[in-house]
């Protein structure tokens, strides 16, 4: 799941038990909304990338 997919509602059940073993169960619904527009911290610019033939994703991408 990505951050963008983490919106919506989810119900969580809490069970509370005291020292005499008396218990109650309570539900709470948490709603996550995304109302903040995205921002860009770095200005977009053109780049040239060398295609070295490697398919190893552990190698860092070298931007020129």
N, C-alpha and C positions, 0 to 999 in steps of 0.2 A: 504494500500500500504506500502510495506517495502522500505527501502533505496535501496535495490538491484533492485527493480522494478521502481525506479524513473529516469531511463535513457530514452533518446529519445528526440524528438523535440516537441515543443508546440508553437503555434502562439498566440500572445497576441495582441489585438487591443486597441490602445490608441486613445481617442477622446479629442482634445484640443479645448477649446472654450474661446474666448476673451471677454472683457467687452461689446463689441458691438454685441455679440451673433454670431460672425463669427466662424465657426468650420471647423476643418480638422480632418481626421481620418488617422492614420498611423498604420501599422502592423509591428511587430518585431517578429522574430522567435528565440526562445531560445533553444539551443541544449545542453543537459546534457550527458556527456560521463563518463564512469568509466574506467580509465586506470591504476589505482593504485592497485597493488596486496594487498591482505589482510595480516595483521600481527597478531601475537599472543603475547599478553603482559604477559601472565602467562604460564609457562611451563606445558605441559600436564602431568597428573599423574593419577594412578589408584585410585579409590575410592570405598568404600562400602556404600550402601545406605540402611537404614532400611525401610522396607515396613510396614507402620503403619496402612494401611487400610483406611486412610482418602482420600477423593476425593475433599477436599476443596482447590482450587487453591490459596486462599488468604493466606494459611499457607506457611511460607518460607521453602524452600528445605534445609534440614540439611545434609550436606556432612560430612562424617567421615574420 
